[in-house]
Amino acid sequence: MKKRFKKLPELKTEDEVRKFWDTHDSTDYIDWSKAKRGIFPNLKLTTRPISLRLPVGIINQVKIKANKLDVPYQSLMKQYIAEGVWKK
């Protein structure tokens, strides 16, 4: 027997949506067996500028390395930080 899904109410604000899903189960409204994984090829990560004090020698070494690799030194620093964060 095919399950009948409830009709989603018209929710006008993000707050209404949040309150609705806090008190309702999505399986009553959505057939998740037909769901497909979304792909967002143009999605850019949110970034935030920070101020970070580093010894001049470290900055100079990163700039030298970045110059040899022909990449901006700040991009290379981001790569180094990301590698350090995700390294296990």
C-alpha positions in Angstrom: 0.0 0.0 0.0 1.4 3.4 -1.0 1.9 5.9 1.8 0.0 9.1 1.5 2.0 12.2 2.4 0.6 15.2 4.1 0.7 18.5 2.3 3.4 21.0 3.4 1.9 24.2 4.9 2.9 27.5 3.4 5.6 28.9 5.7 6.5 32.5 5.1 9.6 33.1 7.3 12.6 31.1 8.2 11.5 31.2 11.9 8.2 29.6 10.9 10.0 26.9 9.0 12.3 26.2 12.0 9.4 26.0 14.4 7.5 23.7 12.1 10.3 21.2 11.7 11.1 21.2 15.4 7.6 19.7 16.0 7.0 17.6 12.9 8.6 14.5 11.3 9.7 15.0 7.7 8.8 11.4 6.8 5.1 12.4 7.1 5.6 15.0 4.3 8.5 13.8 2.1 9.2 10.5 0.3 12.9 10.2 1.1 13.2 7.0 -1.0 13.0 9.3 -4.1 15.5 11.8 -2.7 18.7 12.6 -4.7 21.9 13.9 -3.4 22.3 17.6 -4.2 25.4 18.9 -6.0 26.5 22.5 -5.6 29.5 23.0 -7.9 29.6 26.8 -7.5 29.2 26.9 -3.7 32.0 28.9 -2.1 33.1 28.4 1.4 32.3 31.3 3.8 35.5 33.0 4.8 36.3 35.5 7.5 39.4 37.7 7.7 41.5 37.3 10.8 44.5 39.0 12.2 47.3 36.7 13.1 50.7 37.7 14.4 53.5 35.6 13.1 57.3 36.0 13.3 58.7 37.8 10.2 61.0 34.9 9.5 58.1 32.5 9.1 56.2 34.9 6.8 59.4 35.3 4.7 59.9 31.6 4.4 56.3 31.1 3.3 56.7 33.9 0.8 59.9 32.3 -0.6 58.2 28.9 -0.9 55.0 30.4 -2.4 57.1 32.2 -5.0 58.8 29.0 -6.0 55.4 27.3 -6.3 54.0 30.3 -8.1 51.1 30.7 -5.8 50.0 33.6 -3.5 51.6 33.3 -0.1 48.3 33.7 1.8 46.9 30.8 -0.2 49.9 28.7 0.7 49.4 29.6 4.4 45.7 28.6 4.2 46.8 25.3 2.7 49.3 24.7 5.5 46.8 25.5 8.2 44.1 23.2 6.6 46.6 20.4 6.4 47.5 20.8 10.0 43.9 21.0 11.1 42.8 17.8 9.2 45.9 15.8 9.9 45.3 13.0 12.3 
